[in-house]
Amino acid sequence: MLRWLVAFLLLANLLMLMFVVVQGMFGPLPAAGAREPHHLLQQVHPEVLNARPLHLEDAADQPQVGGPAPAANAQERPLGQ
């Protein structure tokens, strides 16, 4: 008996959730179209952008994927007593 009650409550919750989604309580669906069309006007034009390579001194701190880890820039000296 309790098993049927739990199954009925789960089905009721699922139907309630579907009703809420269809009514738009969580906002418009993604397929409803552009919600903020002004962002399209603020996009950067790709023909204006230009990529330039880094100079060797600028590229020293850039990580290399798959490369060895850089050595730590630390000085060694004995501890004073």
C-alpha positions as CSV (number, residue, x, y, z in Angstrom):
1,M,0.0,0.0,0.0
2,L,2.8,2.4,0.9
3,R,4.6,1.6,-2.3
4,W,1.6,2.7,-4.4
5,L,1.3,5.9,-2.4
6,V,5.0,6.8,-3.0
7,A,4.7,6.0,-6.7
8,F,1.5,8.2,-6.9
9,L,3.3,11.1,-5.1
10,L,6.3,10.9,-7.4
11,L,4.0,10.9,-10.5
12,A,2.1,13.9,-9.1
13,N,5.3,15.8,-8.5
14,L,6.5,15.0,-12.0
15,L,3.3,16.2,-13.5
16,M,3.4,19.4,-11.3
17,L,7.0,20.1,-12.5
18,M,6.0,19.6,-16.1
19,F,3.1,22.0,-15.7
20,V,5.3,24.7,-14.1
21,V,7.9,24.4,-16.9
22,V,5.2,24.7,-19.6
23,Q,3.7,27.8,-17.8
24,G,7.1,29.5,-17.9
25,M,7.6,29.8,-14.1
26,F,11.4,29.2,-14.5
27,G,11.7,31.7,-17.3
28,P,11.5,31.3,-21.1
29,L,12.8,28.1,-22.7
30,P,16.1,28.4,-24.5
31,A,14.3,27.7,-27.8
32,A,12.1,30.7,-27.3
33,G,14.7,32.9,-29.1
34,A,17.2,35.6,-28.1
35,R,16.3,37.1,-24.7
36,E,18.9,39.8,-24.8
37,P,19.4,41.0,-28.4
38,H,21.4,44.1,-27.4
39,H,24.3,41.7,-26.7
40,L,24.5,41.0,-30.4
41,L,25.1,44.7,-31.0
42,Q,28.0,44.8,-28.5
43,Q,30.0,41.9,-30.1
44,V,33.5,42.6,-31.2
45,H,34.0,42.4,-34.9
46,P,36.5,39.6,-35.7
47,E,38.0,41.6,-38.7
48,V,39.2,44.2,-36.2
49,L,41.1,41.7,-34.0
50,N,44.6,40.7,-34.8
51,A,46.8,38.1,-33.2
52,R,50.5,38.7,-32.7
53,P,53.0,36.3,-31.3
54,L,54.5,36.8,-27.9
55,H,58.1,37.9,-27.6
56,L,60.5,35.5,-26.0
57,E,60.7,37.4,-22.8
58,D,56.9,37.7,-22.5
59,A,56.4,34.0,-23.2
60,A,58.7,32.8,-20.3
61,D,55.9,32.6,-17.8
62,Q,53.3,31.0,-20.1
63,P,52.5,27.4,-19.3
64,Q,53.3,24.8,-21.9
65,V,50.7,21.9,-22.0
66,G,52.5,18.6,-21.8
67,G,55.9,20.2,-21.2
68,P,58.0,19.8,-18.0
69,A,57.2,21.8,-15.0
70,P,59.3,25.0,-14.7
71,A,62.1,25.1,-12.1
72,A,61.4,27.1,-9.0
73,N,63.2,30.4,-8.9
74,A,64.6,30.0,-5.3
75,Q,68.0,30.4,-3.8
76,E,69.4,27.7,-1.5
77,R,71.4,28.6,1.6
78,P,71.9,26.9,4.9
79,L,69.7,27.8,7.8
80,G,71.2,30.0,10.5
81,Q,71.2,28.7,14.0
